[in-house]
């Protein structure tokens, strides 16, 4: 599995390659040493392969850069350039990722905006529900507790093949959340994510492919400790 360098993501953002609203959260997660999801890894890797040379240089520089005058060339016995076998060692600031899906399309700004609105509503609702001022006591510093259970939702109620399914929720800070998807009584997908310091967790899934059946209602179950929550969506085709 290929490693993604922090410098590569920074170069993509500074050169305006890809969606900055998606790349910036991935860069922050890498700098904090967090594990990014396999879908996020594949999205960045495709941009790196398409736009960068050696991880941090725009692909346009490939044609503009003249060959070094003092470069040492190795040749085979037939006079043709010998093929060098080079393996880049992981450099500081690289991050191992989970297994990589075969394909991921570009995430539209509209879907990102919907996802952000859902997270804001979930966080705001939990905050209001858990604020309990102490009766007959002097005003105390503002405090609230996170829910003991787990919250879960998707950005849409129905999807078609190739759509990005944004899954998000909230639980205790740092909690490990197990996500399982099934449809027509058959398990289809699972993942494990960690809630951040605010208790928020999220990931993405590509709708369609092997095992997906059009016109089927699929369920997603989130499990954090002994607490579970389930939501459903329709896969149209």
Number of C-alpha atoms within 10 A of each C-alpha: 8 14 16 22 22 20 15 23 24 16 19 24 18 10 12 10 17 19 16 17 14 18 19 15 12 21 20 12 14 20 13 10 13 16 16 19 21 18 22 20 23 22 20 20 21 15 16 25 12 12 20 21 15 12 19 17 17 18 16 11 12 13 8 8 8 8 9 7 6 6 7 7 8 11 11 9 7 7 8 9 11 12 9 8 5 6 6 8 7 13 11 8 14 17 20 17 19 15 12 17 15 8 11 19 13 11 15 12 13 8 16 16 12 14 20 13 13 20 20 10 11 18 18 11 11 17 15 10 12 13 13 11 14 9 7 6 7 8 9 8 7 8 10 14 12 18 15 12 15 23 24 22 24 20 21 17 13 17 19 16 15 15 18 22 21 19 21 22 22 26 27 22 15 15 19 17 25 16 21 17 18 18 20 12 8 11 13 16 13 14 16 13 18 20 20 17 11 13 19 22 24 20 18 16 20 18 18 18 9 7 12 19 16 14 12 14 16 21 18 21 18 26 20 21 13 8 13 16 16 16 16 18 19 17 21 16 15
